Structure formats: C-alpha cells, structure tokens
Amino acid sequence: MKRGSRLRDLALVVPIGGVVLFLPPYVQVFDQEWAIGGIPFLHISLFAIWLLGIVITAVLSSRLSRLASLSDLSNGDDTGDDSRSSGAGAGRGFGRE
C-alpha cells in the first residue's frame, strides 16, 4: 500500500474515531469521581481527546499537503496550484480591482 493512500485512509479514520470516542459508552469510561487540580477527570479527558484529534489532523494535513506538492513536482507541474486561474471566477477580478 502506498504511503499517500495510508495517509488518506488515516485522515478519514481520525474524525470518525474522534466522534466514536465522544459517544456515551466511551465517555462513561472517563466519568470517574476523582479530579486533577479540582477539575473533574471527565472534563480533562474530553479536552485531551479533542486536542489530540486537532493535533493529529494538523500533522496529517501538513503531510498530505507536502505529499501533494511533491507529487506535483514529480509530474512536472512546477507552477503550484493553478486552480486559482481556472473555474467560475476566473478572469472576473473577484477580490481584486
């Protein structure tokens, strides 16, 4: 399996896994009576899961972006993203005067 396809698969699984971890059966696992610094463990664990999802998504996004730019360079496309010059708003001066 190629690295790019594994990264894309992981980019699909991370949000789904994050949603699953916030479902009631899994949240009840973290619903303990004790607290850390006066903050209930449930709140700390939910915030930690949320933050971990953001960090993993940011890392995956940067790696997928780098992989796409390397793919563009290996295909001979050294101009970068040319989608700005095509499409519905091309040549109409949207956002420019």
Secondary structure as UniProt FT lines:
FT   HELIX           3..21
FT   HELIX           24..30
FT   STRAND          35..36
FT   TURN            37..38
FT   STRAND          39..40
FT   HELIX           41..74
FT   TURN            75..76
FT   TURN            78..79
FT   HELIX           82..85
FT   TURN            88..95
//
